[in-house]
Structures are given as structure tokens and as C-alpha cells.
Amino acid sequence: MSFVVAIDGPAGAGKGTITKLVGEKLGLVNIDTGATFRCVALNMIQEHIDIQEEDKIEKMLTKINIEMHPDGKIFLNGEDVTHRIRENDVNNLVSPVSVLPVVRSKLLEVQRNIAEGKNVIMEGRDIGTVVFPDADVKIYLDATAEERARRRVLQNQEKGIESSYEEVLAGIKDRDKRDSTREIAPLKKAEDAIYVDSTNLSVEQVVEKIIKIIEETRKKEGQGK
């Protein structure tokens, strides 16, 4: 029997970092669903496919191969794209790509298949509302747009990606608006999700808080120690 932890929230809230650390500490398989959409966006860029060309996108999806390795590396059609999918051109395309029904249908199937029969922790924007509405634990991880932009700029610097705070902040605000108002699977807090504001918390404090929530749930369900 599987145990599923769903962590949703806006771009730059720290979902990827937190999910990875919590997964490592609790022995949960970490599945980065956002990365699957980023891989589709990158594949479209590589094949020069426009967002309007749904027939070409559908054909591309029949051949796409996305792999998530235990060490955190992500491969697209055999190529290591772990860092490439975080670059600005992919950032700008991933939101409109993620609302395409043909893309969501394909990746929903992929994501559920990856998680089947495992104890997993998954992060994204609709894990607790669409992908796993019956998840054992649902967290909505948030932070102010300004704090999220500051974090993203630091991440980019570490990866050698040039970006200005103003540019990143504008992009995050635009992404928030698009993600929360889109017709298909909009970004929103599940009714039974626990809200965690990380704006003034360290990474360690957020990890500790979420682990406490998960462990309390496991004990209630008889899966704890």
C-alpha cells in the first residue's frame, strides 16, 4: 500500500528543495512533476514546435522519454537536462504548455505510473487537487513574490544563469496570474491542504515543520513507528 505526500504551491516557493530534503529524511521517493512539464517545453524548443501546433505536440508526446533518476538527475530522450530545463526560455514556455489538455493527459498518466505502489512525495501545482486528490498528506507551500524572486535569483547565480531581480520578479508575478486563472487545473490550495508560509523560515525550519505534519499523519493511519 502506498503513502502519498502532495506538496503544491507557486513558482519559487521552494517546493523542489523542500521535497527533496523531506524525501531523503523520510525515505520517500521524490517525483518532480513540474520537471516533466519542463521536459515537454524543452522538447518543443528543440524541435521548433509552436504552442499553437497541437498536432505536432501530440505526435512529439508519443515519442518523448522522460527519466527521473534517484540522484535527482532528469533525462529527456537520453540527454541529461537537469539544469537546462531551469533556464529562462523553458521558464517562459512551461506555463502555457502545462495547460494544454493533450500534455496534461499524457503527463498525468506518466506521473501516476511512476508513483504506483511506492511511498512518494510529489511537488507541483495540482498534485493535491488533480494528480492525487486522495493523497495522505497535502501541503500548500507559499512565500511572498518578492521572497520567491530573491531565492530564484540566488539559484540562478549558483547555476551560472544570468538574471536580474526585477526580471525574475516580473516573471513570477506573471506566472502566478497565469497559473491561478487558467481554466484547466488552476493553481489553488486544496480544501484539506495544510498551508505553510516559508517567507520568514529557513529551509531547515520548513523541512522540520513538514516532517512533523507527515509523521503525525502516519501515526494516525498506523504507519508510524
N, C-alpha and C positions, 0 to 999 in steps of 0.2 A: 504494500500500500504506500502510495507516495505522499509526501508532505510538501506543500507549495507555499512559498512566500512571494507575494507580489509587491514590488516597490514602484510606484508611479510618481510622476512629478514633472515639472517643466524643464526645459533645456538648461543645463548648467547648475542644477540643484545638487550635484554631487552623487547622483544615483549610481553611476558606474563604479566610482571609487568605493562608496559605502557597500554596495552589493558585493563587490569582490572581497572586501575585508571581512564582512559578516559571513559570507560563504566559506571562506578559509577557516575562520574560527569555529564554525558550527558544522563543518563537513558537508555543506550543501553544494550541489552542482550549480555553478553560476552561468546563466544563459542571458546574454546581452541581446535582447530583441531589437533594440534600436540599431545595433550594428548590422542586422540582417537588412533593414531598410536602407542603411547607408551603402551596403554592398550593391543593392539594386540600383541606387542612384549612381554609384561609381561605374557600374557596368554600362549604364545608359550613356554616361560621359565617354567611356572608352569606345563605345560602338556608335557614337554620334546620333543617338536617338533622342528626338524631341519629346517633351512631356505630352504633346498632343497626339503622338503616333502610337496609340494604344495597341494596334495590331502588331507593330514591331516589338513593343514591350512584352506583349503576351507571348510572342514567339521566343524572345530572349529568355523569358522565365522558364520555358520548357527545357532550356539547356543550362541554366545557371546552377552552379555548385558552390554552396556556402558551407565552410567548415569552421567550427569553433574548437580550438584545442585546449586541453587542460591548463596549459601555461598562459592562457589569455590571448594567444595569437589568433588572428582571424584570416582565413584564406578565401579568396574569391577565384574560382576556376583554377585552383592550384597555385595562385600567387599570394604571397604574404602582403596583405593590405591593412594591417593593424593600424598603422599611422596614416596611411593615405586616405582612409575613409573619414578622418577628422579634419581634413583640410577645407578651406573656405568654399571651394566650388561645390563640394559634396554637401557642406552645411547649408548652402543656399538652395540646393535641389531636393534635399531629403524630405522636407515637409510637404511640398506639393506631390511628390512621388508617393508618400505614405498614405494619401487619401484616395489613391486610385483603387477601385474595387478589385481589379484583377491582381494587383500587387498584394493587397491585404489578404485576399483569399488564399493566394499561394503561400504567403509567409505565415499565416495563421496555422495552416497545415504543418508547415516546417517546424514552427515553434512548439506546437503541441506534441509532435512526434519526438522532438528532442527531449522533452520533459517526461514523456510517458514512463511510468514505473520508477521514477527517481525522486529523491528528496532534493528539491531545487529552489533556487532563489532567482527570480527574474525581474528585470527592471525595464521600464518603458513608459508609455503614456496611457495605455489602455489595458494593462495586464489584469488589474483587479476588476475592470468593468467589462472587458470583451474576451481577452485571451483565456483567463482563468477566473471567471466570476465567482467560482466556489473555492477560491484559494483559502488555505487555512489561516494565513495572516496577510492582511492588506495594510500597506503603509503608503501615505502620501507625503513625500519628502519635498519640502519647499524652501525657498530663500528669496530675498528681495532681488529684483532685476539687477540692481547695482552691484550687489554682492556676487551674484552669479556671473556678471560680466568681469568683475575683478578676478575671480577664480579662473575663468576661461582664458583670460589674457596670460595669466601665470602658467597655465597648462601649455598654451601655445609657445610661450618662451622656452619652456623646458624641451619642447619638441622641435625647436628651431623654426617655428612658423611665425612669420611677421604679422602683427595685427595691432590696431590701436584700440584703446579702451572705448572711445566714442563709437567706433565702427562695430565693435563686438556688442556694446550695449544696445545700439540701434537694431542690430540683428536679432538679439534676444527678445526685445520688445515686439518686434515684428513677428518672430516665431511664436511667441506667446499668443498673440492675437489670432494668428492663423490656426494654431493647434487647438485653441479653445473654442473657435467659432466654426470649424469645419463641420460639414454635415455627417461625415462618416467617422465614427469612433472619436469624438472630440476629447481633448484633454480635460478631465474633470476628476474630482475626488469621489471615489466610490462611497456610497452611503455608510458602509460599515468599515471604512478605512480609518486608521489612526493617523491624525495629522502631526507631522514632525517638522518644525521650523528650524532649519540649520543655520540661519543667518548669523547668530552670535555664538554658535557652538563650534568647537574644534572637531576634526574628523573623528578623533578618539571618543569624544563625548557622544556624537551621533551614533557611532558603532555600538557603544555601550548601551545607549537608550534602546536601539532597535533589537539588540540581542536580548535584553531584558523582556521586551514585548514578546519575542518569539518563544523564549523559554517558558514564560508564563502560560502561553497558549499550548505549548507542548505538554505541560504538566496537566492542564485542564483536559486535554484529549488523551491523557495516559501514555504520551510518547516521550515524556521527560524521564529524568533519572529517578 
